[in-house]
Amino acid sequence: MSEYAATVRVPEYPPHLKHKTIFETFNSLKPSEAMLIVNDHDPIPLRFQFDSMHEGKYKWEYIEQGPDTFQVKIEKI
């Protein structure tokens, strides 16, 4: 069994659906479940958006930090 309830490979989505898909996936998580996002650049703007929308309700952990691939574990708490 995977430690991730879902994986979002961000480059596979058109720009207007990237953040929407990530937040819909996060919202579908149960407490203590985690998702993995895989991206081709550091998703720091996404983290700022998480801070503004879900402050104190998630954990952000880099699994891989570039240079070509960034993987972030996002856990709902």
N, CA, C and O atoms as a GROMACS GRO file, in nm:
protein
  308
    1MET      N    1   0.085  -0.119   0.000
    1MET     CA    2   0.000   0.000   0.000
    1MET      C    3   0.089   0.125   0.000
    1MET      O    4   0.188   0.132   0.072
    2SER      N    5   0.052   0.222  -0.081
    2SER     CA    6   0.128   0.345  -0.092
    2SER      C    7   0.106   0.433   0.031
    2SER      O    8   0.001   0.427   0.095
    3GLU      N    9   0.206   0.513   0.064
    3GLU     CA   10   0.188   0.606   0.175
    3GLU      C   11   0.111   0.730   0.130
    3GLU      O   12   0.083   0.819   0.211
    4TYR      N   13   0.076   0.736   0.001
    4TYR     CA   14   0.002   0.850  -0.054
    4TYR      C   15  -0.137   0.806  -0.098
    4TYR      O   16  -0.152   0.705  -0.167
    5ALA      N   17  -0.237   0.881  -0.057
    5ALA     CA   18  -0.373   0.852  -0.100
    5ALA      C   19  -0.393   0.890  -0.246
    5ALA      O   20  -0.480   0.836  -0.314
    6ALA      N   21  -0.311   0.984  -0.295
    6ALA     CA   22  -0.322   1.029  -0.434
    6ALA      C   23  -0.190   1.089  -0.478
    6ALA      O   24  -0.111   1.137  -0.396
    7THR      N   25  -0.167   1.085  -0.607
    7THR     CA   26  -0.050   1.150  -0.668
    7THR      C   27  -0.099   1.239  -0.781
    7THR      O   28  -0.178   1.197  -0.865
    8VAL      N   29  -0.050   1.364  -0.782
    8VAL     CA   30  -0.084   1.456  -0.889
    8VAL      C   31   0.046   1.490  -0.962
    8VAL      O   32   0.137   1.550  -0.905
    9ARG      N   33   0.053   1.451  -1.088
    9ARG     CA   34   0.167   1.484  -1.175
    9ARG      C   35   0.131   1.613  -1.247
    9ARG      O   36   0.068   1.611  -1.353
   10VAL      N   37   0.170   1.724  -1.187
   10VAL     CA   38   0.125   1.857  -1.226
   10VAL      C   39   0.149   1.889  -1.374
   10VAL      O   40   0.059   1.946  -1.436
   11PRO      N   41   0.264   1.857  -1.434
   11PRO     CA   42   0.285   1.893  -1.575
   11PRO      C   43   0.185   1.828  -1.672
   11PRO      O   44   0.173   1.872  -1.786
   12GLU      N   45   0.114   1.726  -1.628
   12GLU     CA   46   0.018   1.660  -1.716
   12GLU      C   47  -0.111   1.739  -1.733
   12GLU      O   48  -0.193   1.706  -1.819
   13TYR      N   49  -0.131   1.844  -1.652
   13TYR     CA   50  -0.255   1.922  -1.655
   13TYR      C   51  -0.234   2.054  -1.726
   13TYR      O   52  -0.126   2.112  -1.720
   14PRO      N   53  -0.337   2.104  -1.795
   14PRO     CA   54  -0.326   2.238  -1.854
   14PRO      C   55  -0.318   2.342  -1.742
   14PRO      O   56  -0.367   2.318  -1.632
   15PRO      N   57  -0.258   2.455  -1.771
   15PRO     CA   58  -0.235   2.556  -1.666
   15PRO      C   59  -0.359   2.592  -1.583
   15PRO      O   60  -0.350   2.606  -1.461
   16HIS      N   61  -0.473   2.605  -1.646
   16HIS     CA   62  -0.592   2.648  -1.572
   16HIS      C   63  -0.648   2.540  -1.480
   16HIS      O   64  -0.736   2.568  -1.399
   17LEU      N   65  -0.598   2.417  -1.490
   17LEU     CA   66  -0.647   2.309  -1.404
   17LEU      C   67  -0.548   2.264  -1.298
   17LEU      O   68  -0.584   2.184  -1.211
   18LYS      N   69  -0.425   2.312  -1.303
   18LYS     CA   70  -0.321   2.262  -1.211
   18LYS      C   71  -0.358   2.282  -1.064
   18LYS      O   72  -0.371   2.184  -0.990
   19HIS      N   73  -0.375   2.406  -1.021
   19HIS     CA   74  -0.404   2.432  -0.880
   19HIS      C   75  -0.541   2.380  -0.842
   19HIS      O   76  -0.559   2.328  -0.732
   20LYS      N   77  -0.638   2.391  -0.932
   20LYS     CA   78  -0.772   2.340  -0.906
   20LYS      C   79  -0.766   2.190  -0.874
   20LYS      O   80  -0.828   2.145  -0.778
   21THR      N   81  -0.693   2.115  -0.954
   21THR     CA   82  -0.681   1.971  -0.934
   21THR      C   83  -0.611   1.940  -0.802
   21THR      O   84  -0.653   1.850  -0.728
   22ILE      N   85  -0.505   2.013  -0.772
   22ILE     CA   86  -0.432   1.991  -0.647
   22ILE      C   87  -0.521   2.016  -0.526
   22ILE      O   88  -0.523   1.936  -0.433
   23PHE      N   89  -0.595   2.127  -0.527
   23PHE     CA   90  -0.679   2.159  -0.412
   23PHE      C   91  -0.800   2.066  -0.401
   23PHE      O   92  -0.841   2.032  -0.290
   24GLU      N   93  -0.856   2.023  -0.512
   24GLU     CA   94  -0.964   1.925  -0.507
   24GLU      C   95  -0.913   1.793  -0.448
   24GLU      O   96  -0.982   1.729  -0.369
   25THR      N   97  -0.794   1.755  -0.487
   25THR     CA   98  -0.735   1.632  -0.434
   25THR      C   99  -0.710   1.646  -0.284
   25THR      O  100  -0.743   1.556  -0.207
   26PHE      N  101  -0.651   1.759  -0.243
   26PHE     CA  102  -0.627   1.782  -0.101
   26PHE      C  103  -0.757   1.779  -0.022
   26PHE      O  104  -0.765   1.718   0.084
   27ASN      N  105  -0.860   1.845  -0.074
   27ASN     CA  106  -0.988   1.851  -0.003
   27ASN      C  107  -1.052   1.714   0.012
   27ASN      O  108  -1.131   1.692   0.105
   28SER      N  109  -1.020   1.622  -0.076
   28SER     CA  110  -1.076   1.487  -0.069
   28SER      C  111  -1.003   1.397   0.031
   28SER      O  112  -1.051   1.289   0.064
   29LEU      N  113  -0.887   1.441   0.079
   29LEU     CA  114  -0.812   1.362   0.176
   29LEU      C  115  -0.881   1.360   0.311
   29LEU      O  116  -0.947   1.456   0.351
   30LYS      N  117  -0.866   1.248   0.380
   30LYS     CA  118  -0.910   1.239   0.519
   30LYS      C  119  -0.794   1.286   0.607
   30LYS      O  120  -0.679   1.283   0.564
   31PRO      N  121  -0.824   1.330   0.730
   31PRO     CA  122  -0.714   1.368   0.820
   31PRO      C  123  -0.611   1.256   0.832
   31PRO      O  124  -0.646   1.139   0.844
   32SER      N  125  -0.487   1.294   0.829
   32SER     CA  126  -0.367   1.210   0.836
   32SER      C  127  -0.333   1.141   0.703
   32SER      O  128  -0.231   1.073   0.695
   33GLU      N  129  -0.415   1.158   0.600
   33GLU     CA  130  -0.378   1.109   0.467
   33GLU      C  131  -0.289   1.212   0.399
   33GLU      O  132  -0.292   1.331   0.431
   34ALA      N  133  -0.209   1.162   0.305
   34ALA     CA  134  -0.116   1.250   0.234
   34ALA      C  135  -0.130   1.229   0.083
   34ALA      O  136  -0.170   1.123   0.036
   35MET      N  137  -0.095   1.333   0.012
   35MET     CA  138  -0.088   1.327  -0.134
   35MET      C  139   0.054   1.361  -0.176
   35MET      O  140   0.129   1.421  -0.099
   36LEU      N  141   0.089   1.324  -0.296
   36LEU     CA  142   0.219   1.356  -0.351
   36LEU      C  143   0.197   1.440  -0.476
   36LEU      O  144   0.118   1.403  -0.563
   37ILE      N  145   0.266   1.553  -0.483
   37ILE     CA  146   0.265   1.627  -0.609
   37ILE      C  147   0.403   1.615  -0.671
   37ILE      O  148   0.505   1.622  -0.602
   38VAL      N  149   0.405   1.598  -0.801
   38VAL     CA  150   0.527   1.587  -0.879
   38VAL      C  151   0.524   1.700  -0.979
   38VAL      O  152   0.427   1.715  -1.054
   39ASN      N  153   0.630   1.782  -0.980
   39ASN     CA  154   0.632   1.900  -1.067
   39ASN      C  155   0.770   1.916  -1.130
   39ASN      O  156   0.867   1.856  -1.086
   40ASP      N  157   0.775   1.999  -1.232
   40ASP     CA  158   0.901   2.025  -1.302
   40ASP      C  159   0.971   2.151  -1.254
   40ASP      O  160   1.075   2.190  -1.309
   41HIS      N  161   0.915   2.217  -1.152
   41HIS     CA  162   0.978   2.334  -1.090
   41HIS      C  163   0.934   2.339  -0.944
   41HIS      O  164   0.838   2.272  -0.904
   42ASP      N  165   1.002   2.419  -0.865
   42ASP     CA  166   0.969   2.432  -0.723
   42ASP      C  167   0.830   2.495  -0.709
   42ASP      O  168   0.808   2.606  -0.757
   43PRO      N  169   0.736   2.425  -0.645
   43PRO     CA  170   0.600   2.477  -0.636
   43PRO      C  171   0.578   2.573  -0.519
   43PRO      O  172   0.475   2.568  -0.452
   44ILE      N  173   0.673   2.660  -0.496
   44ILE     CA  174   0.663   2.753  -0.382
   44ILE      C  175   0.541   2.844  -0.390
   44ILE      O  176   0.482   2.873  -0.286
   45PRO      N  177   0.498   2.892  -0.509
   45PRO     CA  178   0.374   2.971  -0.511
   45PRO      C  179   0.253   2.890  -0.461
   45PRO      O  180   0.162   2.946  -0.398
   46LEU      N  181   0.252   2.761  -0.488
   46LEU     CA  182   0.146   2.675  -0.439
   46LEU      C  183   0.148   2.670  -0.286
   46LEU      O  184   0.043   2.670  -0.221
   47ARG      N  185   0.267   2.666  -0.230
   47ARG     CA  186   0.277   2.663  -0.083
   47ARG      C  187   0.220   2.791  -0.023
   47ARG      O  188   0.153   2.787   0.080
   48PHE      N  189   0.246   2.904  -0.086
   48PHE     CA  190   0.189   3.031  -0.037
   48PHE      C  191   0.037   3.025  -0.042
   48PHE      O  192  -0.031   3.075   0.047
   49GLN      N  193  -0.016   2.964  -0.148
   49GLN     CA  194  -0.161   2.950  -0.160
   49GLN      C  195  -0.215   2.856  -0.051
   49GLN      O  196  -0.321   2.883   0.006
   50PHE      N  197  -0.146   2.748  -0.024
   50PHE     CA  198  -0.186   2.658   0.086
   50PHE      C  199  -0.185   2.734   0.218
   50PHE      O  200  -0.276   2.718   0.299
   51ASP      N  201  -0.082   2.816   0.241
   51ASP     CA  202  -0.075   2.894   0.365
   51ASP      C  203  -0.196   2.985   0.381
   51ASP      O  204  -0.248   3.001   0.491
   52SER      N  205  -0.240   3.045   0.272
   52SER     CA  206  -0.352   3.139   0.282
   52SER      C  207  -0.486   3.068   0.293
   52SER      O  208  -0.579   3.120   0.354
   53MET      N  209  -0.497   2.948   0.235
   53MET     CA  210  -0.626   2.879   0.234
   53MET      C  211  -0.640   2.771   0.343
   53MET      O  212  -0.751   2.742   0.387
   54HIS      N  213  -0.528   2.713   0.385
   54HIS     CA  214  -0.534   2.598   0.478
   54HIS      C  215  -0.430   2.610   0.589
   54HIS      O  216  -0.373   2.510   0.632
   55GLU      N  217  -0.406   2.730   0.635
   55GLU     CA  218  -0.304   2.751   0.738
   55GLU      C  219  -0.329   2.662   0.860
   55GLU      O  220  -0.439   2.658   0.914
   56GLY      N  221  -0.224   2.589   0.901
   56GLY     CA  222  -0.232   2.503   1.017
   56GLY      C  223  -0.306   2.371   0.994
   56GLY      O  224  -0.327   2.294   1.087
   57LYS      N  225  -0.344   2.344   0.869
   57LYS     CA  226  -0.423   2.224   0.840
   57LYS      C  227  -0.350   2.128   0.748
   57LYS      O  228  -0.408   2.031   0.699
   58TYR      N  229  -0.221   2.154   0.725
   58TYR     CA  230  -0.145   2.067   0.636
   58TYR      C  231   0.002   2.068   0.676
   58TYR      O  232   0.050   2.159   0.743
   59LYS      N  233   0.072   1.963   0.632
   59LYS     CA  234   0.219   1.957   0.645
   59LYS      C  235   0.275   1.948   0.504
   59LYS      O  236   0.220   1.879   0.419
   60TRP      N  237   0.384   2.018   0.481
   60TRP     CA  238   0.451   2.024   0.351
   60TRP      C  239   0.591   1.967   0.367
   60TRP      O  240   0.669   2.017   0.448
   61GLU      N  241   0.624   1.865   0.292
   61GLU     CA  242   0.756   1.803   0.303
   61GLU      C  243   0.811   1.774   0.163
   61GLU      O  244   0.750   1.702   0.084
   62TYR      N  245   0.927   1.833   0.135
   62TYR     CA  246   0.993   1.802   0.008
   62TYR      C  247   1.049   1.660   0.014
   62TYR      O  248   1.119   1.624   0.109
   63ILE      N  249   1.018   1.581  -0.087
   63ILE     CA  250   1.074   1.448  -0.102
   63ILE      C  251   1.192   1.454  -0.199
   63ILE      O  252   1.292   1.385  -0.182
   64GLU      N  253   1.177   1.538  -0.300
   64GLU     CA  254   1.284   1.561  -0.399
   64GLU      C  255   1.282   1.708  -0.438
   64GLU      O  256   1.177   1.765  -0.466
   65GLN      N  257   1.401   1.770  -0.438
   65GLN     CA  258   1.411   1.914  -0.466
   65GLN      C  259   1.501   1.940  -0.586
   65GLN      O  260   1.611   1.993  -0.570
   66GLY      N  261   1.454   1.904  -0.705
   66GLY     CA  262   1.519   1.941  -0.828
   66GLY      C  263   1.652   1.874  -0.854
   66GLY      O  264   1.693   1.783  -0.782
   67PRO      N  265   1.717   1.920  -0.959
   67PRO     CA  266   1.683   2.041  -1.033
   67PRO      C  267   1.571   2.020  -1.136
   67PRO      O  268   1.507   2.118  -1.175
   68ASP      N  269   1.546   1.898  -1.181
   68ASP     CA  270   1.446   1.877  -1.285
   68ASP      C  271   1.311   1.831  -1.233
   68ASP      O  272   1.208   1.857  -1.295
   69THR      N  273   1.311   1.766  -1.120
   69THR     CA  274   1.187   1.713  -1.063
   69THR      C  275   1.176   1.755  -0.917
   69THR      O  276   1.271   1.747  -0.840
   70PHE      N  277   1.057   1.800  -0.882
   70PHE     CA  278   1.027   1.835  -0.744
   70PHE      C  279   0.910   1.749  -0.700
   70PHE      O  280   0.807   1.743  -0.768
   71GLN      N  281   0.925   1.682  -0.585
   71GLN     CA  282   0.818   1.602  -0.528
   71GLN      C  283   0.790   1.654  -0.388
   71GLN      O  284   0.881   1.673  -0.307
   72VAL      N  285   0.662   1.676  -0.362
   72VAL     CA  286   0.622   1.730  -0.232
   72VAL      C  287   0.511   1.642  -0.175
   72VAL      O  288   0.410   1.615  -0.240
   73LYS      N  289   0.532   1.600  -0.052
   73LYS     CA  290   0.429   1.530   0.024
   73LYS      C  291   0.347   1.636   0.098
   73LYS      O  292   0.403   1.718   0.171
   74ILE      N  293   0.216   1.633   0.078
   74ILE     CA  294   0.126   1.725   0.147
   74ILE      C  295   0.029   1.641   0.228
   74ILE      O  296  -0.051   1.565   0.173
   75GLU      N  297   0.037   1.655   0.359
   75GLU     CA  298  -0.046   1.576   0.450
   75GLU      C  299  -0.154   1.664   0.511
   75GLU      O  300  -0.127   1.776   0.554
   76LYS      N  301  -0.274   1.614   0.514
   76LYS     CA  302  -0.386   1.686   0.581
   76LYS      C  303  -0.379   1.652   0.729
   76LYS      O  304  -0.373   1.535   0.767
   77ILE      N  305  -0.380   1.756   0.813
   77ILE     CA  306  -0.378   1.733   0.958
   77ILE      C  307  -0.504   1.788   1.022
   77ILE      O  308  -0.520   1.778   1.144
   0.00000   0.00000   0.00000
